[in-house]
Amino acid sequence: MNSATCTSPITVTPDCVIGGPEIVLIAGPCAIEDPAMLTLTAHAVRAAGARMLRGGAYKPRTSPHTFQEHGDQALEWLAQAGSAAGLPVVTEVTDPRQVDRVARVAHVLQIGSRNMHNPALLAEVAAAGKPVLLKRGLAATIRELIFAAEHIQARGNDEIILCERGIRTFETAARFTLDLTAVPLIKELSHLPIIVDPSHGTGRRSLVARMALAGLAAGADGVIVEAHPDPDQAMCDSTQTITPAELASIVESGLRLHAVLNPDSLESSLDTHSLTLAMQA
């Protein structure tokens, strides 16, 4: 593991830099349900201040009895929705055979919690030449997360965004335990940016906003959340999905919190957010 004193920013697009002076919010549905819903969501999260659209085309679901996926067709919908809303997109890759197809659409390729320890998939994603969002395994240590990132780095890809998404502990009141100690600790151990996922980290809609802000207070470079125009009707993870209005509140509060903790970024962050909202009006 490397000792680092600063974060290396990952430029997804000129307007979306993770690990730079501004925080980045990523939002969208857990699973891509249909093109109309996805396009509506994309426009809504962009209006709320999100910088990137997320959405699952391939879903490694725990239960075989719940909604699964639309696969390749959903990739087309994701590309169309992101383009229509003017947002870059991130989606999960679950199999090495999917990498080329996903890389043609996604600006960032996601490695989910279940696949953090999958060396064949890590190698294939590294070779795609796109930024990688690497989620911490639900039973992985911080050292193991960094080693997984180094598997990707060893194959020539240093554009990696780490994600703390909660770990499994003896606590059962929440879906997982969002380990916010990981954020400042990884800042000490690695130069890679890190974001937090309070949707999976808590599994409870009522906790998402507070834990998103807690993650930013801990030093996270951004937040990824599940958002849907009508969360109660979402076909996947409805109990942890927030509305675009709740996302807008997180963005506004997050920018102000970030500005307090990073006074030098106050003017640029708030000016950028104000300009973005003005352009969307």
PyRosetta script that sets phi, psi and omega in degrees:
from pyrosetta import init, pose_from_sequence

init()
pose = pose_from_sequence("MNSATCTSPITVTPDCVIGGPEIVLIAGPCAIEDPAMLTLTAHAVRAAGARMLRGGAYKPRTSPHTFQEHGDQALEWLAQAGSAAGLPVVTEVTDPRQVDRVARVAHVLQIGSRNMHNPALLAEVAAAGKPVLLKRGLAATIRELIFAAEHIQARGNDEIILCERGIRTFETAARFTLDLTAVPLIKELSHLPIIVDPSHGTGRRSLVARMALAGLAAGADGVIVEAHPDPDQAMCDSTQTITPAELASIVESGLRLHAVLNPDSLESSLDTHSLTLAMQA")
pose.set_psi(1, 147.0)
pose.set_omega(1, -175.8)
pose.set_phi(2, -100.3)
pose.set_psi(2, 148.0)
pose.set_omega(2, 173.2)
pose.set_phi(3, -93.6)
pose.set_psi(3, 132.2)
pose.set_omega(3, -176.2)
pose.set_phi(4, -139.7)
pose.set_psi(4, 149.4)
pose.set_omega(4, 179.7)
pose.set_phi(5, -114.0)
pose.set_psi(5, -8.6)
pose.set_omega(5, 179.7)
pose.set_phi(6, -143.9)
pose.set_psi(6, 158.5)
pose.set_omega(6, -177.6)
pose.set_phi(7, -94.8)
pose.set_psi(7, 136.2)
pose.set_omega(7, 175.9)
pose.set_phi(8, -86.7)
pose.set_psi(8, 114.6)
pose.set_omega(8, -177.6)
pose.set_phi(9, -68.0)
pose.set_psi(9, 146.6)
pose.set_omega(9, 176.7)
pose.set_phi(10, -110.3)
pose.set_psi(10, 116.4)
pose.set_omega(10, -179.3)
pose.set_phi(11, -90.5)
pose.set_psi(11, 105.9)
pose.set_omega(11, 177.0)
pose.set_phi(12, -79.8)
pose.set_psi(12, -50.7)
pose.set_omega(12, 169.7)
pose.set_phi(13, -142.2)
pose.set_psi(13, 169.1)
pose.set_omega(13, 177.8)
pose.set_phi(14, -56.9)
pose.set_psi(14, -27.4)
pose.set_omega(14, -179.2)
pose.set_phi(15, -95.9)
pose.set_psi(15, 1.2)
pose.set_omega(15, -177.5)
pose.set_phi(16, -138.4)
pose.set_psi(16, 94.5)
pose.set_omega(16, -179.5)
pose.set_phi(17, -119.2)
pose.set_psi(17, 118.7)
pose.set_omega(17, -177.9)
pose.set_phi(18, -100.1)
pose.set_psi(18, 125.1)
pose.set_omega(18, -176.0)
pose.set_phi(19, 99.3)
pose.set_psi(19, 5.5)
pose.set_omega(19, 176.6)
pose.set_phi(20, -91.3)
pose.set_psi(20, -160.6)
pose.set_omega(20, -177.2)
pose.set_phi(21, -73.0)
pose.set_psi(21, -15.2)
pose.set_omega(21, -177.6)
pose.set_phi(22, -110.7)
pose.set_psi(22, 146.2)
pose.set_omega(22, 175.0)
pose.set_phi(23, -76.9)
pose.set_psi(23, 152.7)
pose.set_omega(23, -178.9)
pose.set_phi(24, -124.2)
pose.set_psi(24, 129.1)
pose.set_omega(24, 175.6)
pose.set_phi(25, -104.1)
pose.set_psi(25, 129.5)
pose.set_omega(25, 178.2)
pose.set_phi(26, -115.6)
pose.set_psi(26, 130.7)
pose.set_omega(26, -175.1)
pose.set_phi(27, -150.0)
pose.set_psi(27, 156.9)
pose.set_omega(27, 178.4)
pose.set_phi(28, 158.0)
pose.set_psi(28, -179.2)
pose.set_omega(28, -176.1)
pose.set_phi(29, -74.2)
pose.set_psi(29, 155.7)
pose.set_omega(29, 173.9)
pose.set_phi(30, -59.9)
pose.set_psi(30, -55.8)
pose.set_omega(30, -179.9)
pose.set_phi(31, -119.4)
pose.set_psi(31, 143.5)
pose.set_omega(31, 176.5)
pose.set_phi(32, -77.5)
pose.set_psi(32, 116.7)
pose.set_omega(32, -174.0)
pose.set_phi(33, -92.2)
pose.set_psi(33, -47.9)
pose.set_omega(33, 179.7)
pose.set_phi(34, -162.5)
pose.set_psi(34, 162.6)
pose.set_omega(34, -174.3)
pose.set_phi(35, -65.8)
pose.set_psi(35, -35.5)
pose.set_omega(35, -178.5)
pose.set_phi(36, -66.4)
pose.set_psi(36, -46.4)
pose.set_omega(36, 178.6)
pose.set_phi(37, -60.6)
pose.set_psi(37, -43.2)
pose.set_omega(37, -176.8)
pose.set_phi(38, -66.0)
pose.set_psi(38, -42.2)
pose.set_omega(38, 178.9)
pose.set_phi(39, -65.5)
pose.set_psi(39, -41.9)
pose.set_omega(39, 176.3)
pose.set_phi(40, -60.0)
pose.set_psi(40, -43.7)
pose.set_omega(40, 179.9)
pose.set_phi(41, -64.8)
pose.set_psi(41, -42.5)
pose.set_omega(41, -178.4)
pose.set_phi(42, -59.2)
pose.set_psi(42, -46.8)
pose.set_omega(42, 178.6)
pose.set_phi(43, -65.1)
pose.set_psi(43, -37.9)
pose.set_omega(43, -177.9)
pose.set_phi(44, -68.3)
pose.set_psi(44, -42.8)
pose.set_omega(44, -178.2)
pose.set_phi(45, -73.0)
pose.set_psi(45, -31.1)
pose.set_omega(45, 176.1)
pose.set_phi(46, -66.0)
pose.set_psi(46, -42.9)
pose.set_omega(46, 178.0)
pose.set_phi(47, -62.5)
pose.set_psi(47, -29.5)
pose.set_omega(47, 179.9)
pose.set_phi(48, -79.4)
pose.set_psi(48, -11.8)
pose.set_omega(48, 177.3)
pose.set_phi(49, 114.6)
pose.set_psi(49, 4.3)
pose.set_omega(49, 177.8)
pose.set_phi(50, -67.5)
pose.set_psi(50, 148.4)
pose.set_omega(50, 179.1)
pose.set_phi(51, -105.5)
pose.set_psi(51, -10.7)
pose.set_omega(51, -179.0)
pose.set_phi(52, -150.0)
pose.set_psi(52, 147.6)
pose.set_omega(52, 179.9)
pose.set_phi(53, -101.7)
pose.set_psi(53, 129.9)
pose.set_omega(53, 174.0)
pose.set_phi(54, -109.4)
pose.set_psi(54, 155.5)
pose.set_omega(54, 177.3)
pose.set_phi(55, -179.8)
pose.set_psi(55, 135.4)
pose.set_omega(55, -176.1)
pose.set_phi(56, -91.4)
pose.set_psi(56, 117.0)
pose.set_omega(56, 173.4)
pose.set_phi(57, -88.6)
pose.set_psi(57, -41.2)
pose.set_omega(57, 177.3)
pose.set_phi(58, -113.1)
pose.set_psi(58, 124.0)
pose.set_omega(58, -172.9)
pose.set_phi(59, -122.8)
pose.set_psi(59, 113.4)
pose.set_omega(59, 174.4)
pose.set_phi(60, -81.6)
pose.set_psi(60, 79.9)
pose.set_omega(60, -173.7)
pose.set_phi(61, -76.0)
pose.set_psi(61, 145.6)
pose.set_omega(61, 178.7)
pose.set_phi(62, -67.3)
pose.set_psi(62, -43.8)
pose.set_omega(62, -179.6)
pose.set_phi(63, -101.8)
pose.set_psi(63, 134.3)
pose.set_omega(63, 176.7)
pose.set_phi(64, -76.8)
pose.set_psi(64, -4.8)
pose.set_omega(64, -175.9)
pose.set_phi(65, -97.9)
pose.set_psi(65, 1.6)
pose.set_omega(65, 178.6)
pose.set_phi(66, -105.6)
pose.set_psi(66, 170.9)
pose.set_omega(66, 179.3)
pose.set_phi(67, -54.2)
pose.set_psi(67, 132.4)
pose.set_omega(67, -174.8)
pose.set_phi(68, -98.6)
pose.set_psi(68, -84.3)
pose.set_omega(68, -174.4)
pose.set_phi(69, -165.8)
pose.set_psi(69, 165.0)
pose.set_omega(69, 171.3)
pose.set_phi(70, -108.8)
pose.set_psi(70, -3.3)
pose.set_omega(70, 171.8)
pose.set_phi(71, 58.7)
pose.set_psi(71, -131.4)
pose.set_omega(71, -173.5)
pose.set_phi(72, -58.2)
pose.set_psi(72, -36.6)
pose.set_omega(72, 179.7)
pose.set_phi(73, -63.2)
pose.set_psi(73, -37.7)
pose.set_omega(73, 179.6)
pose.set_phi(74, -66.9)
pose.set_psi(74, -29.2)
pose.set_omega(74, 176.2)
pose.set_phi(75, -61.9)
pose.set_psi(75, -41.5)
pose.set_omega(75, 177.8)
pose.set_phi(76, -62.7)
pose.set_psi(76, -44.0)
pose.set_omega(76, 178.6)
pose.set_phi(77, -61.6)
pose.set_psi(77, -39.3)
pose.set_omega(77, -179.5)
pose.set_phi(78, -64.4)
pose.set_psi(78, -44.1)
pose.set_omega(78, 178.8)
pose.set_phi(79, -60.9)
pose.set_psi(79, -42.7)
pose.set_omega(79, -179.1)
pose.set_phi(80, -66.7)
pose.set_psi(80, -43.1)
pose.set_omega(80, -178.8)
pose.set_phi(81, -67.2)
pose.set_psi(81, -43.2)
pose.set_omega(81, 178.7)
pose.set_phi(82, -62.2)
pose.set_psi(82, -42.7)
pose.set_omega(82, 179.0)
pose.set_phi(83, -64.3)
pose.set_psi(83, -42.4)
pose.set_omega(83, -178.7)
pose.set_phi(84, -63.7)
pose.set_psi(84, -36.8)
pose.set_omega(84, -177.9)
pose.set_phi(85, -91.3)
pose.set_psi(85, -8.7)
pose.set_omega(85, -178.5)
pose.set_phi(86, 74.1)
pose.set_psi(86, 34.7)
pose.set_omega(86, -178.7)
pose.set_phi(87, -121.4)
pose.set_psi(87, 139.4)
pose.set_omega(87, 168.7)
pose.set_phi(88, -68.6)
pose.set_psi(88, 160.8)
pose.set_omega(88, -174.9)
pose.set_phi(89, -126.5)
pose.set_psi(89, 150.7)
pose.set_omega(89, 174.8)
pose.set_phi(90, -129.7)
pose.set_psi(90, 136.7)
pose.set_omega(90, 177.6)
pose.set_phi(91, -148.7)
pose.set_psi(91, 157.0)
pose.set_omega(91, -173.9)
pose.set_phi(92, -82.6)
pose.set_psi(92, 142.1)
pose.set_omega(92, 171.6)
pose.set_phi(93, -107.6)
pose.set_psi(93, 128.6)
pose.set_omega(93, -176.4)
pose.set_phi(94, -113.6)
pose.set_psi(94, -6.9)
pose.set_omega(94, -174.8)
pose.set_phi(95, -149.3)
pose.set_psi(95, 137.3)
pose.set_omega(95, 179.1)
pose.set_phi(96, -54.3)
pose.set_psi(96, -29.1)
pose.set_omega(96, -178.7)
pose.set_phi(97, -71.2)
pose.set_psi(97, -14.0)
pose.set_omega(97, -179.9)
pose.set_phi(98, -88.7)
pose.set_psi(98, -15.5)
pose.set_omega(98, -166.4)
pose.set_phi(99, -57.3)
pose.set_psi(99, -49.2)
pose.set_omega(99, -178.1)
pose.set_phi(100, -60.3)
pose.set_psi(100, -42.5)
pose.set_omega(100, -179.3)
pose.set_phi(101, -64.7)
pose.set_psi(101, -44.5)
pose.set_omega(101, -178.6)
pose.set_phi(102, -68.3)
pose.set_psi(102, -39.2)
pose.set_omega(102, -177.7)
pose.set_phi(103, -64.8)
pose.set_psi(103, -24.6)
pose.set_omega(103, 177.6)
pose.set_phi(104, -72.4)
pose.set_psi(104, -19.7)
pose.set_omega(104, -176.0)
pose.set_phi(105, -108.9)
pose.set_psi(105, -47.7)
pose.set_omega(105, -170.3)
pose.set_phi(106, -84.3)
pose.set_psi(106, 143.6)
pose.set_omega(106, 172.3)
pose.set_phi(107, -79.9)
pose.set_psi(107, -29.5)
pose.set_omega(107, 178.9)
pose.set_phi(108, -133.3)
pose.set_psi(108, 134.5)
pose.set_omega(108, 178.1)
pose.set_phi(109, -100.1)
pose.set_psi(109, 127.9)
pose.set_omega(109, -177.7)
pose.set_phi(110, -98.6)
pose.set_psi(110, 134.2)
pose.set_omega(110, 168.4)
pose.set_phi(111, -103.2)
pose.set_psi(111, 116.4)
pose.set_omega(111, -176.8)
pose.set_phi(112, -78.2)
pose.set_psi(112, 172.3)
pose.set_omega(112, -176.3)
pose.set_phi(113, -54.5)
pose.set_psi(113, -41.8)
pose.set_omega(113, -176.9)
pose.set_phi(114, -66.4)
pose.set_psi(114, -23.8)
pose.set_omega(114, -173.0)
pose.set_phi(115, -107.8)
pose.set_psi(115, 9.0)
pose.set_omega(115, 178.7)
pose.set_phi(116, -58.0)
pose.set_psi(116, -30.8)
pose.set_omega(116, -178.1)
pose.set_phi(117, -98.6)
pose.set_psi(117, 19.2)
pose.set_omega(117, -177.1)
pose.set_phi(118, -99.3)
pose.set_psi(118, 93.2)
pose.set_omega(118, -174.0)
pose.set_phi(119, -63.6)
pose.set_psi(119, -33.5)
pose.set_omega(119, 179.4)
pose.set_phi(120, -64.3)
pose.set_psi(120, -41.7)
pose.set_omega(120, 179.2)
pose.set_phi(121, -70.3)
pose.set_psi(121, -40.2)
pose.set_omega(121, 178.1)
pose.set_phi(122, -59.6)
pose.set_psi(122, -41.8)
pose.set_omega(122, -179.6)
pose.set_phi(123, -66.0)
pose.set_psi(123, -41.9)
pose.set_omega(123, -178.2)
pose.set_phi(124, -67.8)
pose.set_psi(124, -41.0)
pose.set_omega(124, 179.1)
pose.set_phi(125, -67.0)
pose.set_psi(125, -39.4)
pose.set_omega(125, 178.4)
pose.set_phi(126, -57.9)
pose.set_psi(126, -38.8)
pose.set_omega(126, -176.5)
pose.set_phi(127, -74.6)
pose.set_psi(127, -12.7)
pose.set_omega(127, -177.6)
pose.set_phi(128, -71.4)
pose.set_psi(128, -20.1)
pose.set_omega(128, 177.8)
pose.set_phi(129, 76.6)
pose.set_psi(129, 19.7)
pose.set_omega(129, 178.0)
pose.set_phi(130, -114.9)
pose.set_psi(130, 155.6)
pose.set_omega(130, 172.7)
pose.set_phi(131, -57.2)
pose.set_psi(131, 147.8)
pose.set_omega(131, -177.1)
pose.set_phi(132, -120.4)
pose.set_psi(132, 129.8)
pose.set_omega(132, 172.0)
pose.set_phi(133, -97.6)
pose.set_psi(133, 110.4)
pose.set_omega(133, -174.1)
pose.set_phi(134, -106.1)
pose.set_psi(134, 111.2)
pose.set_omega(134, -179.4)
pose.set_phi(135, -87.1)
pose.set_psi(135, 142.3)
pose.set_omega(135, 177.6)
pose.set_phi(136, -69.1)
pose.set_psi(136, 136.4)
pose.set_omega(136, 176.7)
pose.set_phi(137, -64.4)
pose.set_psi(137, 150.1)
pose.set_omega(137, -174.5)
pose.set_phi(138, -67.2)
pose.set_psi(138, -15.7)
pose.set_omega(138, 176.4)
pose.set_phi(139, -125.5)
pose.set_psi(139, 21.0)
pose.set_omega(139, -176.0)
pose.set_phi(140, -93.5)
pose.set_psi(140, 145.3)
pose.set_omega(140, 173.0)
pose.set_phi(141, -81.0)
pose.set_psi(141, 166.5)
pose.set_omega(141, 177.0)
pose.set_phi(142, -63.2)
pose.set_psi(142, -39.4)
pose.set_omega(142, 178.0)
pose.set_phi(143, -60.2)
pose.set_psi(143, -41.9)
pose.set_omega(143, -179.9)
pose.set_phi(144, -66.7)
pose.set_psi(144, -36.2)
pose.set_omega(144, 176.4)
pose.set_phi(145, -62.2)
pose.set_psi(145, -44.3)
pose.set_omega(145, -179.8)
pose.set_phi(146, -66.9)
pose.set_psi(146, -38.5)
pose.set_omega(146, 176.8)
pose.set_phi(147, -62.9)
pose.set_psi(147, -38.8)
pose.set_omega(147, 177.1)
pose.set_phi(148, -61.2)
pose.set_psi(148, -41.4)
pose.set_omega(148, 176.9)
pose.set_phi(149, -63.0)
pose.set_psi(149, -37.0)
pose.set_omega(149, -179.2)
pose.set_phi(150, -70.5)
pose.set_psi(150, -25.1)
pose.set_omega(150, 171.5)
pose.set_phi(151, -60.6)
pose.set_psi(151, -41.5)
pose.set_omega(151, 179.6)
pose.set_phi(152, -70.5)
pose.set_psi(152, -44.1)
pose.set_omega(152, 179.3)
pose.set_phi(153, -60.8)
pose.set_psi(153, -38.7)
pose.set_omega(153, -178.0)
pose.set_phi(154, -63.2)
pose.set_psi(154, -18.5)
pose.set_omega(154, 179.4)
pose.set_phi(155, -102.2)
pose.set_psi(155, 17.7)
pose.set_omega(155, 169.6)
pose.set_phi(156, 94.3)
pose.set_psi(156, 7.1)
pose.set_omega(156, -179.6)
pose.set_phi(157, -117.0)
pose.set_psi(157, 111.4)
pose.set_omega(157, -179.4)
pose.set_phi(158, -103.4)
pose.set_psi(158, 4.7)
pose.set_omega(158, -178.7)
pose.set_phi(159, -90.2)
pose.set_psi(159, 80.8)
pose.set_omega(159, -173.5)
pose.set_phi(160, -124.7)
pose.set_psi(160, 132.4)
pose.set_omega(160, 175.1)
pose.set_phi(161, -113.0)
pose.set_psi(161, 119.5)
pose.set_omega(161, 178.5)
pose.set_phi(162, -83.3)
pose.set_psi(162, 154.1)
pose.set_omega(162, -179.7)
pose.set_phi(163, -139.6)
pose.set_psi(163, 122.2)
pose.set_omega(163, 170.9)
pose.set_phi(164, -87.9)
pose.set_psi(164, 115.4)
pose.set_omega(164, -174.9)
pose.set_phi(165, -121.8)
pose.set_psi(165, 14.2)
pose.set_omega(165, 178.4)
pose.set_phi(166, 99.1)
pose.set_psi(166, 144.2)
pose.set_omega(166, 178.8)
pose.set_phi(167, -122.7)
pose.set_psi(167, 159.1)
pose.set_omega(167, -179.6)
pose.set_phi(168, -86.9)
pose.set_psi(168, 124.3)
pose.set_omega(168, 177.7)
pose.set_phi(169, -127.2)
pose.set_psi(169, -170.3)
pose.set_omega(169, 177.9)
pose.set_phi(170, -75.2)
pose.set_psi(170, -10.6)
pose.set_omega(170, -179.9)
pose.set_phi(171, -75.4)
pose.set_psi(171, 132.7)
pose.set_omega(171, -178.3)
pose.set_phi(172, -117.5)
pose.set_psi(172, -1.6)
pose.set_omega(172, -178.4)
pose.set_phi(173, -67.7)
pose.set_psi(173, -30.3)
pose.set_omega(173, 175.8)
pose.set_phi(174, -116.2)
pose.set_psi(174, 162.3)
pose.set_omega(174, -177.6)
pose.set_phi(175, -60.0)
pose.set_psi(175, -45.9)
pose.set_omega(175, 175.5)
pose.set_phi(176, -139.5)
pose.set_psi(176, 178.2)
pose.set_omega(176, 174.3)
pose.set_phi(177, -108.8)
pose.set_psi(177, 114.5)
pose.set_omega(177, -179.1)
pose.set_phi(178, -75.3)
pose.set_psi(178, 109.1)
pose.set_omega(178, -173.1)
pose.set_phi(179, -86.8)
pose.set_psi(179, 86.9)
pose.set_omega(179, -177.1)
pose.set_phi(180, -75.3)
pose.set_psi(180, -13.0)
pose.set_omega(180, 172.0)
pose.set_phi(181, -59.5)
pose.set_psi(181, -29.2)
pose.set_omega(181, -178.3)
pose.set_phi(182, -61.5)
pose.set_psi(182, -30.4)
pose.set_omega(182, -173.6)
pose.set_phi(183, -65.8)
pose.set_psi(183, -60.7)
pose.set_omega(183, 179.9)
pose.set_phi(184, -67.8)
pose.set_psi(184, -27.8)
pose.set_omega(184, 179.6)
pose.set_phi(185, -67.2)
pose.set_psi(185, -43.7)
pose.set_omega(185, 177.4)
pose.set_phi(186, -65.3)
pose.set_psi(186, -32.6)
pose.set_omega(186, 175.6)
pose.set_phi(187, -61.5)
pose.set_psi(187, -30.7)
pose.set_omega(187, 177.5)
pose.set_phi(188, -79.5)
pose.set_psi(188, -31.7)
pose.set_omega(188, -171.4)
pose.set_phi(189, -96.0)
pose.set_psi(189, -19.6)
pose.set_omega(189, -172.7)
pose.set_phi(190, -144.0)
pose.set_psi(190, 155.6)
pose.set_omega(190, 175.8)
pose.set_phi(191, -89.4)
pose.set_psi(191, -2.0)
pose.set_omega(191, -175.3)
pose.set_phi(192, -78.4)
pose.set_psi(192, 142.8)
pose.set_omega(192, 175.1)
pose.set_phi(193, -68.4)
pose.set_psi(193, 155.0)
pose.set_omega(193, 178.7)
pose.set_phi(194, -136.5)
pose.set_psi(194, 136.4)
pose.set_omega(194, 174.9)
pose.set_phi(195, -118.9)
pose.set_psi(195, 168.0)
pose.set_omega(195, 179.3)
pose.set_phi(196, -120.2)
pose.set_psi(196, 151.3)
pose.set_omega(196, 179.6)
pose.set_phi(197, -120.3)
pose.set_psi(197, 90.2)
pose.set_omega(197, -179.3)
pose.set_phi(198, -77.0)
pose.set_psi(198, -11.2)
pose.set_omega(198, 176.7)
pose.set_phi(199, -69.5)
pose.set_psi(199, -57.7)
pose.set_omega(199, 177.0)
pose.set_phi(200, -72.3)
pose.set_psi(200, -30.7)
pose.set_omega(200, -177.4)
pose.set_phi(201, -65.5)
pose.set_psi(201, -21.8)
pose.set_omega(201, 179.5)
pose.set_phi(202, -121.0)
pose.set_psi(202, -36.4)
pose.set_omega(202, -176.6)
pose.set_phi(203, 73.4)
pose.set_psi(203, 9.5)
pose.set_omega(203, -176.5)
pose.set_phi(204, -131.8)
pose.set_psi(204, 120.8)
pose.set_omega(204, -178.6)
pose.set_phi(205, -55.0)
pose.set_psi(205, -37.5)
pose.set_omega(205, -176.8)
pose.set_phi(206, -67.0)
pose.set_psi(206, -16.9)
pose.set_omega(206, -177.2)
pose.set_phi(207, -102.8)
pose.set_psi(207, -11.4)
pose.set_omega(207, -171.8)
pose.set_phi(208, -60.6)
pose.set_psi(208, -48.9)
pose.set_omega(208, -176.4)
pose.set_phi(209, -62.6)
pose.set_psi(209, -46.1)
pose.set_omega(209, -177.6)
pose.set_phi(210, -64.0)
pose.set_psi(210, -41.8)
pose.set_omega(210, -178.3)
pose.set_phi(211, -74.8)
pose.set_psi(211, -27.6)
pose.set_omega(211, 172.9)
pose.set_phi(212, -62.2)
pose.set_psi(212, -46.6)
pose.set_omega(212, 179.5)
pose.set_phi(213, -68.2)
pose.set_psi(213, -36.0)
pose.set_omega(213, 176.8)
pose.set_phi(214, -62.8)
pose.set_psi(214, -39.2)
pose.set_omega(214, 177.2)
pose.set_phi(215, -63.3)
pose.set_psi(215, -42.0)
pose.set_omega(215, 177.6)
pose.set_phi(216, -65.7)
pose.set_psi(216, -37.8)
pose.set_omega(216, 177.1)
pose.set_phi(217, -63.9)
pose.set_psi(217, -30.8)
pose.set_omega(217, 178.7)
pose.set_phi(218, -76.5)
pose.set_psi(218, -11.3)
pose.set_omega(218, 176.7)
pose.set_phi(219, 112.5)
pose.set_psi(219, 10.8)
pose.set_omega(219, -180.0)
pose.set_phi(220, -62.6)
pose.set_psi(220, 147.9)
pose.set_omega(220, 179.7)
pose.set_phi(221, -83.9)
pose.set_psi(221, -7.1)
pose.set_omega(221, 179.8)
pose.set_phi(222, 177.1)
pose.set_psi(222, -177.5)
pose.set_omega(222, -177.4)
pose.set_phi(223, -139.0)
pose.set_psi(223, 140.4)
pose.set_omega(223, 172.4)
pose.set_phi(224, -119.1)
pose.set_psi(224, 126.0)
pose.set_omega(224, -177.6)
pose.set_phi(225, -133.3)
pose.set_psi(225, 159.6)
pose.set_omega(225, 173.6)
pose.set_phi(226, -92.7)
pose.set_psi(226, 126.4)
pose.set_omega(226, -178.3)
pose.set_phi(227, -134.9)
pose.set_psi(227, 147.8)
pose.set_omega(227, -175.1)
pose.set_phi(228, -154.9)
pose.set_psi(228, 142.5)
pose.set_omega(228, 179.2)
pose.set_phi(229, -58.4)
pose.set_psi(229, -30.1)
pose.set_omega(229, 179.5)
pose.set_phi(230, -138.6)
pose.set_psi(230, 80.7)
pose.set_omega(230, -172.1)
pose.set_phi(231, -53.3)
pose.set_psi(231, -36.3)
pose.set_omega(231, -178.1)
pose.set_phi(232, -65.3)
pose.set_psi(232, -20.3)
pose.set_omega(232, 179.2)
pose.set_phi(233, -99.3)
pose.set_psi(233, 0.7)
pose.set_omega(233, 179.8)
pose.set_phi(234, -62.6)
pose.set_psi(234, 139.7)
pose.set_omega(234, -176.1)
pose.set_phi(235, -82.7)
pose.set_psi(235, -4.9)
pose.set_omega(235, -178.6)
pose.set_phi(236, -146.5)
pose.set_psi(236, 129.8)
pose.set_omega(236, 174.3)
pose.set_phi(237, 55.9)
pose.set_psi(237, 41.0)
pose.set_omega(237, -176.2)
pose.set_phi(238, -62.3)
pose.set_psi(238, -32.8)
pose.set_omega(238, -175.1)
pose.set_phi(239, -70.7)
pose.set_psi(239, -15.5)
pose.set_omega(239, -179.6)
pose.set_phi(240, -115.7)
pose.set_psi(240, 10.0)
pose.set_omega(240, -177.0)
pose.set_phi(241, -97.2)
pose.set_psi(241, 136.5)
pose.set_omega(241, -177.9)
pose.set_phi(242, -106.6)
pose.set_psi(242, 168.9)
pose.set_omega(242, 177.7)
pose.set_phi(243, -87.5)
pose.set_psi(243, 162.1)
pose.set_omega(243, 174.2)
pose.set_phi(244, -59.1)
pose.set_psi(244, -33.5)
pose.set_omega(244, 177.9)
pose.set_phi(245, -65.0)
pose.set_psi(245, -40.1)
pose.set_omega(245, 176.9)
pose.set_phi(246, -66.8)
pose.set_psi(246, -36.2)
pose.set_omega(246, 176.3)
pose.set_phi(247, -63.2)
pose.set_psi(247, -43.2)
pose.set_omega(247, 179.5)
pose.set_phi(248, -59.8)
pose.set_psi(248, -37.6)
pose.set_omega(248, 178.4)
pose.set_phi(249, -66.2)
pose.set_psi(249, -40.6)
pose.set_omega(249, 177.8)
pose.set_phi(250, -63.3)
pose.set_psi(250, -43.5)
pose.set_omega(250, 180.0)
pose.set_phi(251, -60.2)
pose.set_psi(251, -49.0)
pose.set_omega(251, -177.5)
pose.set_phi(252, -62.6)
pose.set_psi(252, -48.5)
pose.set_omega(252, -179.9)
pose.set_phi(253, -66.7)
pose.set_psi(253, -38.1)
pose.set_omega(253, -179.4)
pose.set_phi(254, -64.0)
pose.set_psi(254, -41.3)
pose.set_omega(254, 178.2)
pose.set_phi(255, -62.7)
pose.set_psi(255, -41.5)
pose.set_omega(255, -179.2)
pose.set_phi(256, -70.0)
pose.set_psi(256, -39.9)
pose.set_omega(256, 177.1)
pose.set_phi(257, -62.9)
pose.set_psi(257, -45.5)
pose.set_omega(257, 179.6)
pose.set_phi(258, -61.0)
pose.set_psi(258, -38.2)
pose.set_omega(258, -179.9)
pose.set_phi(259, -66.2)
pose.set_psi(259, -38.0)
pose.set_omega(259, 178.2)
pose.set_phi(260, -65.2)
pose.set_psi(260, -41.8)
pose.set_omega(260, -177.8)
pose.set_phi(261, -78.3)
pose.set_psi(261, -22.0)
pose.set_omega(261, -178.6)
pose.set_phi(262, -133.2)
pose.set_psi(262, 75.9)
pose.set_omega(262, -173.0)
pose.set_phi(263, -54.1)
pose.set_psi(263, -32.4)
pose.set_omega(263, -178.0)
pose.set_phi(264, -65.8)
pose.set_psi(264, -20.6)
pose.set_omega(264, -177.5)
pose.set_phi(265, -96.0)
pose.set_psi(265, -2.2)
pose.set_omega(265, -174.5)
pose.set_phi(266, -55.9)
pose.set_psi(266, -53.7)
pose.set_omega(266, -174.4)
pose.set_phi(267, -66.0)
pose.set_psi(267, -45.6)
pose.set_omega(267, -175.8)
pose.set_phi(268, -67.9)
pose.set_psi(268, -41.2)
pose.set_omega(268, -177.4)
pose.set_phi(269, -66.9)
pose.set_psi(269, -48.1)
pose.set_omega(269, -178.0)
pose.set_phi(270, -68.6)
pose.set_psi(270, -36.9)
pose.set_omega(270, 178.2)
pose.set_phi(271, -65.0)
pose.set_psi(271, -41.6)
pose.set_omega(271, 179.2)
pose.set_phi(272, -63.2)
pose.set_psi(272, -42.9)
pose.set_omega(272, -179.6)
pose.set_phi(273, -64.9)
pose.set_psi(273, -42.7)
pose.set_omega(273, 180.0)
pose.set_phi(274, -64.1)
pose.set_psi(274, -40.3)
pose.set_omega(274, 178.9)
pose.set_phi(275, -65.1)
pose.set_psi(275, -40.8)
pose.set_omega(275, 179.3)
pose.set_phi(276, -61.1)
pose.set_psi(276, -45.7)
pose.set_omega(276, 179.7)
pose.set_phi(277, -64.3)
pose.set_psi(277, -37.0)
pose.set_omega(277, 179.6)
pose.set_phi(278, -66.1)
pose.set_psi(278, -37.7)
pose.set_omega(278, 179.6)
pose.set_phi(279, -69.1)
pose.set_psi(279, -27.6)
pose.set_omega(279, -178.6)
pose.set_phi(280, -84.6)
pose.set_psi(280, -16.7)
pose.set_omega(280, -175.7)
pose.set_phi(281, -68.5)
pose.dump_pdb("model.pdb")
